[in-house]
Amino acid sequence: MTSSLPKSIDETLDLLTRSSYVADRSLATVLFLALKMQRPLFLEGEAGVGKTEIAKVLSTALDRPLIRLQCYEGLDISSSVYEWNYAAQMVDIRMREASGDTNRDAMEDDVFSDRFLIRRPILQALEQVDGRAPVLLIDELDRTDEAFEAFLLEVLSDFQVTIPELGTIRAAEPPIVIITTNRTREIHDALKRRCLYHWVDYPDAEREFDIVRLKVPDAGETLSREIVDYIQRLRTKELFKNPGIAETLDWATALMELDKVALDPQAVSDTLGVILKYQDDIAAIQGTEGAAILKEVKSQAQAEGARSGASSSNAASATNEA
């Protein structure tokens, strides 16, 4: 049975939390409004910050099918909306001709009927599945061209597509649409105006720590904090590609597999390929730069440990005096 939509921002935030997605209130707000207003949600941000995961969470939490359109250069209507099963149509025509059925009008109506229609993601999303409007994820829209963007205007404005042989197909209930882009190019304003917009940024240290503890619970607190601190410092460097949250979680998992309880120079050097995906970035961090970052991480950990110890000592002294 389909779960009901959240009725407030707090319920939206709770829905995300229960689905193991650590979000801030601004994201919960725009998501609540997108659901309430039945408007597509346009999520922009660097790769690996959790944009795609939002669609997956909604699909699971609301018990709705997830239909994903992975965008790429050259994506067209036949790959994204529909196409005709030409091979099956030709077989049907040959069989009719062999049986002596030469009524061309009837033949044309039949070969361009629903049974020969191949539904691609967008057309699937306009049709309810078991009475449920699905979640449509249009992932990495910036990989397509402007012609495809122009076609999407009809879909996002009226939630309909036109098939010349069949007519216009409209959604009985609009799907929940999540559009993501990594901003490798600008998306046209006409498309953005049809959506609610949110920039998904890298999380701050505390929220990223919460994500690691939630997603990789077996990683100890010390290791988790050092991983997050190291990643946060890496993102301040001049790298070709900063590590995203996905890389943070992969690194935590990899270090767990190596039975590490804290970062050490050898472990960092050996596993940089988990968090950095370009050789120039690895080369820049693998030497003195990486060692300096690790030294800063350890120094901060020691300072925080000292402050924590002092706080505990002061609390114990106050208790004894009382």
C-alpha contacts under 8 A as a table, 3 or more apart, distances in Angstrom:
res1	aa1	res2	aa2	distance
1	M	63	D	7.09
2	T	62	L	6.03
2	T	63	D	5.19
2	T	64	R	6.59
2	T	132	R	6.98
3	S	61	A	7.29
3	S	62	L	4.69
3	S	63	D	6.01
4	S	62	L	6.79
5	L	35	L	7.34
5	L	62	L	7.09
6	P	9	I	7.61
6	P	11	E	5.31
6	P	12	T	5.41
6	P	15	L	7.61
6	P	32	F	7.10
7	K	11	E	6.33
7	K	12	T	7.57
7	K	32	F	7.91
8	S	11	E	5.15
8	S	12	T	6.27
8	S	32	F	6.82
9	I	12	T	4.98
9	I	13	L	6.15
9	I	25	R	7.76
9	I	28	A	6.01
9	I	29	T	5.42
9	I	32	F	5.87
10	D	13	L	5.04
10	D	14	D	6.08
10	D	28	A	7.81
11	E	14	D	4.92
11	E	15	L	6.02
12	T	15	L	4.99
12	T	16	L	6.33
12	T	28	A	5.73
12	T	29	T	7.68
12	T	31	L	7.50
12	T	32	F	6.05
13	L	16	L	5.21
13	L	17	T	6.18
13	L	23	A	7.12
13	L	24	D	7.85
13	L	25	R	6.88
13	L	28	A	5.28
14	D	17	T	4.96
14	D	18	R	6.01
15	L	18	R	5.24
15	L	19	S	6.29
15	L	61	A	6.89
16	L	19	S	5.10
16	L	20	S	6.47
16	L	21	Y	5.10
16	L	22	V	6.86
16	L	23	A	6.98
16	L	28	A	7.95
16	L	57	V	7.06
17	T	20	S	5.08
17	T	21	Y	5.21
17	T	22	V	5.81
17	T	23	A	7.38
18	R	21	Y	7.41
19	S	57	V	6.19
19	S	60	T	7.86
19	S	61	A	6.58
20	S	214	L	6.98
20	S	215	K	7.62
21	Y	54	I	7.82
21	Y	57	V	7.47
21	Y	211	I	7.71
22	V	207	R	7.19
22	V	210	D	7.39
22	V	211	I	6.18
23	A	27	L	6.48
23	A	28	A	6.91
24	D	27	L	5.72
24	D	28	A	6.58
25	R	28	A	4.96
25	R	29	T	6.02
26	S	29	T	5.08
26	S	30	V	6.45
27	L	30	V	5.39
27	L	31	L	6.08
27	L	198	H	7.06
27	L	200	V	7.94
28	A	31	L	5.12
28	A	32	F	6.01
29	T	32	F	5.17
29	T	33	L	6.29
30	V	33	L	5.07
30	V	34	A	6.09
30	V	41	L	7.89
30	V	196	L	7.07
30	V	197	Y	7.59
30	V	198	H	7.05
31	L	34	A	5.06
31	L	35	L	6.28
31	L	41	L	7.12
32	F	35	L	5.26
32	F	36	K	6.06
33	L	36	K	4.93
33	L	37	M	5.77
34	A	37	M	5.30
34	A	38	Q	5.59
34	A	39	R	4.92
34	A	40	P	6.29
34	A	41	L	5.99
34	A	196	L	6.49
35	L	38	Q	5.12
35	L	39	R	6.79
35	L	176	I	7.06
36	K	39	R	7.95
38	Q	174	P	6.94
38	Q	176	I	7.10
39	R	176	I	7.71
39	R	177	V	7.40
39	R	194	R	7.23
39	R	195	C	5.78
39	R	196	L	6.66
40	P	156	L	7.18
40	P	176	I	6.72
40	P	177	V	4.65
40	P	178	I	5.89
40	P	179	I	7.18
40	P	194	R	7.12
40	P	195	C	4.77
40	P	196	L	6.30
41	L	177	V	6.23
41	L	178	I	4.97
41	L	179	I	6.08
41	L	195	C	5.45
41	L	196	L	4.94
41	L	197	Y	6.06
41	L	198	H	7.61
42	F	178	I	6.19
42	F	179	I	4.78
42	F	180	T	6.02
42	F	181	T	7.96
42	F	192	K	7.20
42	F	195	C	5.84
42	F	196	L	5.85
42	F	197	Y	4.79
42	F	198	H	6.34
43	L	51	K	6.37
43	L	178	I	7.29
43	L	179	I	5.95
43	L	180	T	4.78
43	L	181	T	6.50
43	L	197	Y	6.13
43	L	198	H	5.16
43	L	199	W	5.91
43	L	200	V	6.56
44	E	51	K	7.64
44	E	180	T	5.81
44	E	181	T	5.04
44	E	182	N	6.01
44	E	183	R	6.64
44	E	197	Y	7.75
44	E	198	H	6.41
44	E	199	W	4.90
44	E	200	V	5.98
45	G	49	V	7.07
45	G	51	K	7.65
45	G	181	T	6.71
45	G	182	N	5.33
45	G	183	R	6.70
45	G	199	W	5.65
45	G	200	V	5.00
45	G	201	D	5.98
46	E	49	V	6.26
46	E	182	N	5.17
46	E	183	R	7.30
46	E	200	V	7.67
46	E	201	D	7.18
46	E	202	Y	7.92
46	E	244	G	7.72
47	A	182	N	5.67
47	A	244	G	6.61
48	G	51	K	7.54
48	G	243	P	7.49
48	G	244	G	4.38
48	G	245	I	5.65
48	G	246	A	5.42
48	G	247	E	7.45
49	V	200	V	6.71
49	V	201	D	6.62
49	V	202	Y	5.89
49	V	203	P	7.96
49	V	244	G	5.41
49	V	245	I	5.39
49	V	246	A	7.14
50	G	53	E	5.17
50	G	54	I	6.75
50	G	200	V	7.71
50	G	245	I	7.09
50	G	246	A	7.70
51	K	54	I	5.65
51	K	55	A	7.66
51	K	180	T	6.41
51	K	200	V	6.91
52	T	55	A	5.71
52	T	56	K	6.88
52	T	137	L	7.63
52	T	139	D	6.96
52	T	180	T	6.89
53	E	56	K	5.02
53	E	57	V	6.10
54	I	57	V	5.08
54	I	58	L	6.23
55	A	58	L	5.16
55	A	59	S	6.21
55	A	66	L	7.56
55	A	135	V	6.82
55	A	136	L	7.75
55	A	137	L	6.25
55	A	178	I	6.26
56	K	59	S	5.13
56	K	60	T	6.32
56	K	66	L	6.92
57	V	60	T	5.23
57	V	61	A	5.89
58	L	61	A	5.14
58	L	62	L	5.69
58	L	63	D	7.83
58	L	64	R	7.74
58	L	135	V	7.35
59	S	62	L	5.54
59	S	63	D	5.62
59	S	64	R	4.84
59	S	65	P	5.95
59	S	66	L	5.55
59	S	134	P	7.58
59	S	135	V	6.00
60	T	63	D	5.05
60	T	64	R	6.66
61	A	64	R	7.98
64	R	132	R	6.37
64	R	133	A	6.93
64	R	134	P	5.20
64	R	135	V	6.45
65	P	129	V	7.42
65	P	132	R	7.80
65	P	133	A	7.80
65	P	134	P	4.82
65	P	135	V	6.12
66	L	134	P	5.93
66	L	135	V	4.88
66	L	136	L	6.16
66	L	137	L	7.28
67	I	121	P	6.08
67	I	124	Q	7.59
67	I	125	A	6.58
67	I	134	P	6.87
67	I	135	V	6.09
67	I	136	L	4.93
67	I	137	L	6.15
68	R	121	P	6.55
68	R	136	L	5.93
68	R	137	L	4.67
68	R	138	I	6.18
68	R	139	D	7.14
69	L	80	S	6.90
69	L	121	P	5.87
69	L	122	I	7.49
69	L	136	L	7.55
69	L	137	L	6.00
69	L	138	I	4.89
69	L	139	D	6.09
70	Q	138	I	6.30
70	Q	139	D	5.05
70	Q	140	E	6.84
71	C	75	L	6.52
71	C	138	I	6.97
71	C	139	D	5.87
71	C	140	E	5.67
71	C	141	L	5.64
71	C	142	D	7.87
71	C	143	R	5.95
71	C	144	T	6.07
72	Y	75	L	5.67
72	Y	140	E	7.75
72	Y	141	L	7.73
72	Y	143	R	4.88
72	Y	144	T	5.27
73	E	143	R	5.44
73	E	144	T	4.69
73	E	145	D	6.66
74	G	144	T	6.42
74	G	145	D	7.15
75	L	79	S	6.42
75	L	80	S	7.02
75	L	144	T	6.26
75	L	145	D	7.98
75	L	148	F	7.21
76	D	79	S	5.55
76	D	80	S	6.14
76	D	148	F	6.55
77	I	80	S	5.02
77	I	81	V	5.09
77	I	82	Y	6.44
77	I	83	E	7.83
77	I	148	F	7.92
78	S	81	V	5.81
78	S	82	Y	5.00
78	S	83	E	4.89
78	S	120	R	7.57
79	S	82	Y	6.65
79	S	83	E	7.48
79	S	120	R	6.34
80	S	120	R	5.24
80	S	121	P	5.73
80	S	122	I	5.97
80	S	123	L	7.94
81	V	119	R	6.43
81	V	120	R	4.62
81	V	121	P	6.05
81	V	122	I	4.94
81	V	123	L	5.13
81	V	124	Q	7.96
82	Y	117	L	7.02
82	Y	118	I	5.57
82	Y	119	R	4.80
82	Y	120	R	4.97
82	Y	123	L	6.63
83	E	117	L	6.29
83	E	118	I	5.34
83	E	119	R	6.97
83	E	120	R	7.69
84	W	112	F	7.77
84	W	116	F	5.91
84	W	117	L	5.00
84	W	118	I	5.78
85	N	88	A	5.53
85	N	89	Q	6.21
85	N	116	F	5.34
85	N	117	L	6.27
85	N	118	I	6.35
86	Y	89	Q	4.92
86	Y	90	M	6.12
86	Y	116	F	7.95
87	A	90	M	5.25
87	A	91	V	6.38
88	A	91	V	5.12
88	A	92	D	6.20
88	A	116	F	7.06
89	Q	92	D	5.11
89	Q	93	I	6.22
89	Q	111	V	5.59
89	Q	116	F	6.84
90	M	93	I	5.05
90	M	94	R	6.16
91	V	94	R	5.18
91	V	95	M	6.18
92	D	95	M	5.17
92	D	96	R	6.23
92	D	111	V	7.38
93	I	96	R	5.15
93	I	97	E	6.19
93	I	107	M	7.27
93	I	111	V	7.72
94	R	97	E	5.09
94	R	98	A	6.07
95	M	98	A	5.04
95	M	99	S	6.22
96	R	99	S	5.16
96	R	100	G	6.28
96	R	101	D	5.01
96	R	102	T	7.03
96	R	107	M	7.99
97	E	100	G	5.11
97	E	101	D	5.52
97	E	102	T	6.14
98	A	101	D	7.52
102	T	107	M	7.59
103	N	106	A	5.56
103	N	107	M	6.10
104	R	107	M	4.86
104	R	108	E	5.98
105	D	108	E	5.21
105	D	109	D	6.24
106	A	109	D	5.15
106	A	110	D	6.15
107	M	110	D	5.17
107	M	111	V	6.14
108	E	111	V	5.35
108	E	112	F	6.20
109	D	112	F	5.49
109	D	113	S	6.27
110	D	113	S	5.11
111	V	116	F	6.58
112	F	116	F	6.52
112	F	117	L	7.49
112	F	165	E	6.44
112	F	166	L	7.59
113	S	116	F	5.93
113	S	117	L	6.89
113	S	166	L	7.57
114	D	117	L	5.15
119	R	122	I	7.94
119	R	123	L	5.71
119	R	124	Q	5.88
120	R	123	L	5.69
120	R	124	Q	6.06
121	P	124	Q	5.01
121	P	125	A	6.10
121	P	136	L	7.88
122	I	125	A	5.08
122	I	126	L	6.57
122	I	136	L	7.57
123	L	126	L	5.25
123	L	127	E	6.77
123	L	161	V	7.43
124	Q	127	E	5.39
124	Q	128	Q	7.83
125	A	128	Q	7.04
125	A	133	A	7.27
125	A	134	P	5.95
125	A	135	V	7.35
125	A	136	L	6.06
125	A	175	P	6.25
126	L	133	A	7.62
126	L	159	F	6.91
126	L	160	Q	7.09
126	L	169	I	7.83
126	L	170	R	6.62
126	L	171	A	4.56
126	L	172	A	7.60
126	L	173	E	7.80
126	L	174	P	6.96
126	L	175	P	6.62
127	E	133	A	7.22
127	E	171	A	5.99
127	E	172	A	7.44
128	Q	131	G	5.30
128	Q	132	R	5.10
128	Q	133	A	4.82
128	Q	134	P	6.73
128	Q	171	A	7.72
128	Q	172	A	7.57
128	Q	173	E	7.59
129	V	132	R	5.17
129	V	133	A	6.62
129	V	134	P	7.13
133	A	173	E	6.05
133	A	174	P	6.55
133	A	175	P	4.97
133	A	176	I	7.31
134	P	175	P	5.23
134	P	176	I	6.38
135	V	175	P	5.71
135	V	176	I	4.61
135	V	177	V	5.95
135	V	178	I	7.51
136	L	175	P	6.36
136	L	176	I	5.93
136	L	177	V	4.77
136	L	178	I	6.22
137	L	177	V	6.01
137	L	178	I	4.91
137	L	179	I	5.99
137	L	180	T	7.85
138	I	141	L	6.48
138	I	177	V	7.46
138	I	178	I	6.19
138	I	179	I	4.74
138	I	180	T	6.44
139	D	178	I	7.91
139	D	179	I	5.89
139	D	180	T	5.03
139	D	181	T	6.86
140	E	143	R	5.91
140	E	179	I	7.42
140	E	180	T	5.12
140	E	181	T	4.41
140	E	182	N	6.30
141	L	144	T	5.75
141	L	179	I	6.97
141	L	180	T	6.21
141	L	181	T	5.34
142	D	145	D	7.49
142	D	181	T	5.42
142	D	182	N	6.78
142	D	183	R	6.33
142	D	184	T	6.15
142	D	185	R	5.82
142	D	186	E	7.19
142	D	187	I	6.68
143	R	184	T	7.63
144	T	148	F	6.60
144	T	149	E	7.63
145	D	148	F	5.71
145	D	149	E	6.69
146	E	149	E	4.90
146	E	150	A	6.21
146	E	188	H	7.75
147	A	150	A	5.15
147	A	151	F	6.51
148	F	151	F	5.08
148	F	152	L	6.36
149	E	152	L	5.10
149	E	153	L	6.75
149	E	187	I	8.00
149	E	188	H	7.65
149	E	191	L	7.05
150	A	153	L	5.45
150	A	154	E	7.90
150	A	191	L	7.78
151	F	154	E	6.16
151	F	155	V	7.31
152	L	155	V	5.03
152	L	156	L	6.03
152	L	191	L	7.63
153	L	156	L	5.28
153	L	157	S	5.83
153	L	190	A	7.67
153	L	191	L	6.11
153	L	194	R	7.96
154	E	157	S	5.21
154	E	158	D	5.95
154	E	159	F	6.91
154	E	160	Q	6.60
154	E	161	V	6.93
155	V	158	D	5.75
155	V	159	F	4.47
155	V	160	Q	5.12
155	V	161	V	6.11
156	L	159	F	5.42
156	L	160	Q	7.95
156	L	194	R	6.65
157	S	194	R	6.58
158	D	170	R	7.73
159	F	170	R	6.08
159	F	171	A	5.84
159	F	174	P	6.24
160	Q	168	T	6.73
160	Q	169	I	5.49
160	Q	170	R	4.25
160	Q	171	A	6.19
161	V	168	T	5.71
161	V	169	I	5.48
161	V	170	R	6.73
162	T	166	L	7.81
162	T	167	G	5.59
162	T	168	T	4.19
162	T	169	I	6.18
163	I	166	L	5.35
163	I	167	G	5.14
163	I	168	T	6.07
163	I	169	I	7.55
164	P	167	G	5.47
164	P	168	T	7.94
171	A	174	P	5.66
171	A	175	P	7.76
181	T	184	T	7.72
183	R	186	E	6.20
187	I	191	L	7.27
187	I	192	K	7.21
188	H	191	L	5.73
188	H	192	K	6.63
189	D	192	K	4.94
189	D	193	R	6.01
190	A	193	R	5.40
190	A	194	R	7.04
191	L	194	R	5.53
191	L	195	C	7.15
192	K	195	C	5.27
192	K	196	L	7.50
192	K	197	Y	7.43
193	R	196	L	7.56
202	Y	244	G	7.14
202	Y	245	I	7.47
203	P	206	E	7.91
203	P	207	R	5.81
203	P	208	E	5.58
204	D	207	R	5.55
204	D	208	E	6.10
204	D	232	Q	7.88
205	A	208	E	5.15
205	A	209	F	6.02
205	A	228	V	6.41
205	A	229	D	6.89
205	A	232	Q	6.75
206	E	209	F	5.06
206	E	210	D	6.27
207	R	210	D	5.00
207	R	211	I	6.26
208	E	211	I	4.95
208	E	212	V	6.27
208	E	228	V	6.61
208	E	245	I	7.49
209	F	212	V	5.15
209	F	213	R	6.20
209	F	224	S	6.59
209	F	225	R	6.34
209	F	228	V	6.10
210	D	213	R	5.16
210	D	214	L	6.07
211	I	214	L	5.08
211	I	215	K	5.96
212	V	215	K	5.20
212	V	216	V	5.42
212	V	217	P	7.22
212	V	224	S	6.57
212	V	248	T	7.62
212	V	249	L	6.16
212	V	252	A	7.49
213	R	216	V	5.43
213	R	217	P	4.86
213	R	218	D	7.89
213	R	219	A	7.12
213	R	221	E	7.73
213	R	224	S	7.04
214	L	217	P	5.58
215	K	249	L	7.26
216	V	219	A	5.84
216	V	249	L	7.01
216	V	252	A	6.96
216	V	253	T	6.70
217	P	220	G	7.58
218	D	256	M	7.72
219	A	223	L	6.43
219	A	224	S	6.15
219	A	252	A	6.85
219	A	253	T	7.69
219	A	256	M	6.32
219	A	261	V	7.61
220	G	223	L	5.41
220	G	224	S	6.05
220	G	261	V	6.56
221	E	224	S	5.08
221	E	225	R	6.06
222	T	225	R	5.34
222	T	226	E	6.22
222	T	261	V	7.03
222	T	262	A	6.26
223	L	226	E	5.18
223	L	227	I	6.04
223	L	252	A	7.91
223	L	260	K	7.64
223	L	261	V	5.43
223	L	262	A	4.52
223	L	263	L	6.60
224	S	227	I	5.17
224	S	228	V	6.22
224	S	252	A	7.00
225	R	228	V	5.18
225	R	229	D	6.02
226	E	229	D	5.05
226	E	230	Y	5.99
226	E	262	A	7.04
226	E	263	L	6.69
226	E	297	V	6.32
226	E	298	K	7.59
226	E	301	A	7.47
227	I	230	Y	5.17
227	I	231	I	6.15
227	I	248	T	7.30
227	I	251	W	7.78
227	I	252	A	6.97
227	I	263	L	7.40
228	V	231	I	5.12
228	V	232	Q	5.99
228	V	248	T	7.20
229	D	232	Q	5.11
229	D	233	R	6.24
229	D	297	V	6.20
230	Y	233	R	5.23
230	Y	234	L	6.16
230	Y	293	I	6.73
230	Y	294	L	6.80
230	Y	297	V	6.29
231	I	234	L	4.93
231	I	235	R	6.38
231	I	243	P	7.12
231	I	248	T	6.99
232	Q	235	R	5.39
232	Q	236	T	7.11
233	R	236	T	5.41
233	R	237	K	7.18
233	R	293	I	7.00
234	L	237	K	5.43
234	L	242	N	7.27
234	L	243	P	7.82
234	L	293	I	7.82
235	R	238	E	7.88
235	R	239	L	7.66
235	R	242	N	5.52
235	R	243	P	7.05
239	L	242	N	6.02
239	L	281	D	5.74
240	F	278	Y	7.41
240	F	280	D	7.97
240	F	281	D	6.53
241	K	276	L	7.30
241	K	277	K	7.38
241	K	278	Y	7.52
241	K	281	D	7.75
242	N	276	L	7.35
243	P	246	A	7.75
243	P	247	E	5.64
243	P	248	T	7.06
243	P	275	I	5.61
243	P	276	L	6.26
244	G	247	E	5.33
244	G	248	T	6.49
245	I	248	T	4.93
245	I	249	L	6.30
246	A	249	L	5.28
246	A	250	D	6.20
247	E	250	D	4.91
247	E	251	W	5.99
247	E	274	V	6.61
247	E	275	I	4.93
248	T	251	W	5.17
248	T	252	A	6.28
248	T	275	I	6.81
249	L	252	A	5.10
249	L	253	T	6.21
250	D	253	T	5.11
250	D	254	A	6.03
250	D	274	V	6.70
250	D	275	I	7.53
251	W	254	A	4.98
251	W	255	L	6.08
251	W	271	T	7.59
251	W	274	V	5.91
251	W	275	I	6.43
252	A	255	L	5.31
252	A	256	M	6.18
253	T	256	M	5.06
253	T	257	E	6.30
254	A	257	E	5.07
254	A	258	L	6.48
254	A	271	T	7.84
254	A	274	V	7.86
255	L	258	L	4.95
255	L	259	D	6.37
255	L	260	K	5.47
255	L	267	A	7.72
256	M	259	D	4.96
256	M	260	K	5.69
256	M	261	V	7.60
257	E	260	K	7.65
260	K	263	L	7.10
263	L	267	A	6.58
263	L	268	V	6.70
263	L	294	L	7.85
264	D	267	A	5.43
264	D	268	V	6.25
264	D	294	L	7.80
265	P	268	V	5.25
265	P	269	S	6.15
265	P	291	A	6.81
265	P	294	L	7.35
266	Q	269	S	5.15
266	Q	270	D	6.05
267	A	270	D	5.19
267	A	271	T	6.14
268	V	271	T	5.38
268	V	272	L	6.00
269	S	272	L	5.67
269	S	286	Q	5.90
270	D	273	G	7.64
271	T	274	V	5.58
271	T	275	I	7.62
272	L	275	I	5.57
272	L	276	L	5.86
272	L	282	I	6.46
272	L	286	Q	7.67
273	G	276	L	5.16
273	G	277	K	6.13
273	G	282	I	7.11
274	V	277	K	7.39
276	L	279	Q	7.88
276	L	281	D	6.51
276	L	282	I	6.20
277	K	281	D	7.53
277	K	282	I	7.71
278	Y	281	D	5.37
278	Y	282	I	6.41
279	Q	282	I	4.98
279	Q	283	A	6.01
280	D	283	A	5.10
280	D	284	A	6.13
281	D	284	A	5.11
281	D	285	I	6.35
282	I	285	I	5.28
282	I	286	Q	5.71
283	A	286	Q	5.24
283	A	287	G	7.16
284	A	287	G	6.83
284	A	289	E	6.88
284	A	290	G	7.96
285	I	288	T	7.23
285	I	289	E	5.14
285	I	290	G	4.55
286	Q	289	E	6.87
286	Q	290	G	5.40
286	Q	291	A	7.71
287	G	290	G	5.68
287	G	291	A	6.51
288	T	291	A	4.98
288	T	292	A	6.04
289	E	292	A	5.17
289	E	293	I	6.34
290	G	293	I	5.11
290	G	294	L	6.24
291	A	294	L	5.13
291	A	295	K	6.15
292	A	295	K	5.05
292	A	296	E	6.29
293	I	296	E	5.13
293	I	297	V	6.24
294	L	297	V	4.94
294	L	298	K	6.17
295	K	298	K	5.18
295	K	299	S	6.07
296	E	299	S	5.06
296	E	300	Q	6.11
297	V	300	Q	5.25
297	V	301	A	6.18
298	K	301	A	4.99
298	K	302	Q	6.16
299	S	302	Q	5.13
299	S	303	A	6.15
300	Q	303	A	5.02
300	Q	304	E	6.08
301	A	304	E	5.17
301	A	305	G	6.04
302	Q	305	G	4.94
302	Q	306	A	6.10
303	A	306	A	5.08
303	A	307	R	6.22
304	E	307	R	5.06
304	E	308	S	6.02
305	G	308	S	5.03
305	G	309	G	6.08
306	A	309	G	5.04
306	A	310	A	6.11
307	R	310	A	5.05
307	R	311	S	6.11
308	S	311	S	5.13
308	S	312	S	6.23
309	G	312	S	5.12
309	G	313	S	6.12
310	A	313	S	5.01
310	A	314	N	6.10
311	S	314	N	5.15
311	S	315	A	6.11
312	S	315	A	5.09
312	S	316	A	6.16
313	S	316	A	5.09
313	S	317	S	6.17
314	N	317	S	5.06
314	N	318	A	6.14
315	A	318	A	5.17
315	A	319	T	6.23
316	A	319	T	5.06
316	A	320	N	6.25
317	S	320	N	5.12
317	S	321	E	6.16
318	A	321	E	5.17
318	A	322	A	6.14
319	T	322	A	5.12
